[in-house]
């Protein structure tokens, strides 16, 4: 009998010790939940998957992120609708426009990620005769259709009493395409930031005559998913948001280190990375002020004919995972 007891104790020790060592040495979260993420190129928020992977933060929370870069947030929304992505990022107007493009969209807003600083976006012109916004009548402007560019251009003209019918709008698919058209003199101006803005500034004769303060409102980057994905992956979403929160803390506390890591992995110049980090106020959350701002843009978009179907933004907000990950950062009442 004694021998049996000792044998059982030994076996228990053999089993328990490795378990204890494993728990101490790795994350307590489930391993390697794959998440397909779409990010907007040349934005500070596009560095999140790079930093999360390189610093092991996603692995710590049991997440494996597979990211894809898109030229604009509208492209991530299209990929979400086709179930080619699980999560995406988009500017406020682009997201609201897509949600209102169907009577019952499956898209859901699950967090606010960043707010642009007023000087982060500039309106640049390559025409000596244009010294103020009112001079844009009978001129041409390039924009990316379906994106926040449409909102910025429309508000710029509206607030400066320029008849939109007097302006020729030239659709482009990306910032580099727009930069090429403006620098060639085939278009008068465009909204630009980041690398595109730097390129325009460095081109002789091109001037900035407005920024986001001119249209009276910053632009918010919001995080989008589908109701199906959020419902089926509640705990994984909590873990993902905790990981993102940790990555954003690093970007805020040590932007130079973040820039070096991004540069080493993607060859984006550290100066450009730092510029992008500094041009946005990046912080996960969702408050009543964000909802009110989105409702105002939504109403304007519908009244202006950009949004096809009327709806309440609140019906397309699901912040339960965010509330669980960061309780103090959600101020909306439960529905």
N, C-alpha and C positions, 0 to 999 in steps of 0.2 A: 504493500500500500504506500509506504513512504517513497519507494522508487517511482511509483506512478505520479505522486504529487510533485516530485522534483522534475520529472520529465515534462509535465504539463506547465510548470512554472518556467522551465527553460524555453519551451515552445512559445509561451506567451511573450517572454522577453524578446525572442527572436522576431516575433511579429510586431510587437509594440515599438521597439526601438527604431526600425526603419520608418515606420509611420510618423513617429515623432520627429525624426530627422528631416523627412520629406516636408512635413508641415512647416517646420522652422525655416527651411531653406527655399521654399517657393511660395507663390501666391495661394491664398485660401480660396480663390475664385475658380470656377470651372474653366478648363483649359481650352483656348483656341476657338472661341466663338467667331466664325467668319462674318465680317460686315463689309459690304460693298459701299464705298463712300465716293461721292462726286464733289470735287472742289473747284473753285474758280481760279484760273491761272493768274499769277502775278498779284496775289492778295496775301496778306499776312496769314489769313485763315487757311491758305493752301499749305502752310508749313506744318500744320498740326499732325498729319499722318507721318511726315518725315521725322519729326521730333519724337512722336510716340513710339515709332519703330526703333529708332536709333538708341533711345534712352531706356528701352524696355518697359515703358509705362503701360502700353497696351497689354503686353504679356503679363504684367503684374496684375492686371484686372481681368485676365482671362479672355482678352479680345485679340483677334487677328484682323487688322484692317487692310483691305485691298482698295487702294485709292486710284481714281482716274481724274485727270485734269480736263476741264472744259473751258472754252473761251469766254463763256458767260453763264450766269446762273440759270438762264432759261433752258440751256442744254441739259443741266442736271435734272431739271423738272421734267423734261421730256423723257429722259432715261428712267426716272422714277415711275412715270406713268406707264412705261413699257415693261416695268419690273426688271430693268437691267441694273438698277441700283437699289440699295436699301435706305440710304441716307444721302441728302444733298444740301447744298448751300445756295442761297439766292438772295439778291437784293429785294427789298420790300415790294416795289412796284411789279417786278417780274413775277414774284410768287403770287401776289394778289391777282394779277392779270391771268395767270394760268388757272388759278382756282376758279375764277369767274368765267373761264372759257367753257365750262361744262355745267349743266344744271345741278349735278351732284358729284363733285370732284372727290377722288379718293385721297387727295393730298391733305396732309396735316402739318401745322406749325408746332414744333415741340420745344423750341427755345429761341431766344435772341442771342446772337453770338457777338456782334460788334456794331458800333455806331461810328460812322465816318466823321472825321473832323472837318469843319467847314472848308479849310484850305486844301483838303485831300484831293478834290476834283477841281480841275480848272477848265474854263471854256477858252479855247485857243483859236485865233484867227490868222489867216495868211492873206491879208488884204488891207492895204494902207488906208483905204477909204472907210474902213470900219473902225471907229474909235469908241463907240458905245453900242449897247444892245439894240437900240432903235435903228441903227444903221444896217441891221441884218435883213431888212425888207428887200425883197428881190435878189437875195443871195442864196447860196447853197450850203447845206449842213449835212455832214455824214452822221449816221447813227446806226446802232445795232438794233434791228427790229425786234420787238417783243421784250427788250431789256429795259432796265431803268433809264437808259439813254432817252427813250421816248418820253418818259415823264420829265426828265431834266430839260429837254429841248422845249416841250410844250409849256412847262411852267416858266421857262426863261422868256419865251415869246409873249405869253399871256400877261405876265407881271410887268412887261415893258411895252405893252400895247402894240405889239407887232402882229399884224394879221398873218396867221399861220398859212393861209392860202398864197401869200406873197413869197413864201420861202420854199425853195426846192429841197426836199429831203432825199438824200442818197443812201439807200440801205447798204450796209456792209456786214460781214459775218464776224469780224474780229477787229481789235484795236490796231494791229499792224497794218491791216488793209486800209483802215481809215487814215492812219498816219501817212501812208504812201499817197493817198489821194489828196490830202490837205497839203503836204509838202510839195507835191507836184503843181499845185495851184489849180487843180481841177475842182476843188471845193473850197469854200471860204473858211469854214471852221468846224470844230468838233469838241465834245467833252472828252477829257482824257485824264489819266492819273498814272502813278507808278512809272514803269519803263516807257510807256507811250508818252506820258507827260514830259519825262526827261528828254526824250528824243525830240519832241516839238520845241522845247525850250532851247535846245542846242542848235536848232536850225535857224539860220539868220532870217530875220524878217517876220517870224511868227511870234505873236504876242498873246498874253493871257489877259482877257478883259472881264472875267467873272469867275466866281467860285460858288460853292454850294450856299454860302451866306446870301448870295444874290437872289436865290429862289426861296430863301426863308426856312429851309428845313434840311437836317442831315439825312443821310440814307442809312437804313438799318439792314444789316445782314442777318437773315433768319435761317434757322435750321428746319429742314422739311423732311418728312417721311410719308408713308402711307398709313392709314388707319390699321390695315391688316398687319403690317410689320410691327407697329407699336403694340397692338393687342397680343401678338404672338411672342413678343420678345421683351416683356416688361423688365425683368431683372437684368437682362443683358444690356438694355438701354440705360439702366441706372449705372451699371458698371462702366459703360462707354462714357457717359457724361462725367463720372468721377475722374476717369482717365483724362478726358479733355480739360477738365478743370485744373488738374495737376500740370498739364502741358502749358496751359495759359499762364499759370503762376510762374513757371520758369521763364516764359517769354517776357513777362512783366518785370521780374526780378533781375534777370540777367540776359537782356536782349543781345548783347555782344556774343555770349556763348551760343545762344540760339542761332544767331546769324552765321557763326563759324560752322556749326553742324550742318545747317542747310546748304551752305556753300560747298562743303566737302562732299555732300551727297548729291547735289543737283547742279553744281557749277554756277548757280545764281550768285552774282557778286555780292559780297557782304554788305556793301553800301546800299545796294538795292533792297536787300532783305531788311536792313534797319529802317530804310525809308518807309517800306510797307508796314512794318510793325508800328512805327510812330504815327502813321496817318490814320489810324483807327483806335478807338477806345474799345478794347476787346475784353469782354466779360460775359460769362454765361448768366442768364437770368430771364425773367419775363414778368413785367409789372403792368399795372393798369395804364401807365403812361405809354408803354409800348403798344398796348392794345388800342388805346385812343388814337395814337398816331397812325396805326395801320387802318383803323376804321375811317379816318379822315382821307387817307390816300385812296382807299377803296371807293368812297363816295365820290371823290373827285374823278377817279378813273371811270366810274359808271356814267356820271353826268357828262363827261367829255367824250364818251363813246368808245373808250378803250376796253372796258370790261363788259362782256356780253350779257351775263346773267347777274341780277342783284342778289346779294347774300350778306349775312352777318359774319364778320371775321371771327367772332367768338365761337361760332359753330364749327370752325376749322382749326381750333387751338386745342391741343392735348398736351398739357405740361405735367402730367402725373409722374412721369419718370424723373423729370427735372425737380419736381417738388420733393421726391424721395431722396434724390442725390444731394440736393442743396435746399433744404426746407426754407431757409431765410431769403432765398432769392426769387421766390414766387409770391406775388401779392394778389393774384387773382383768386376770387372766391371759387370754391368747388361748385360744379353744376349738379 
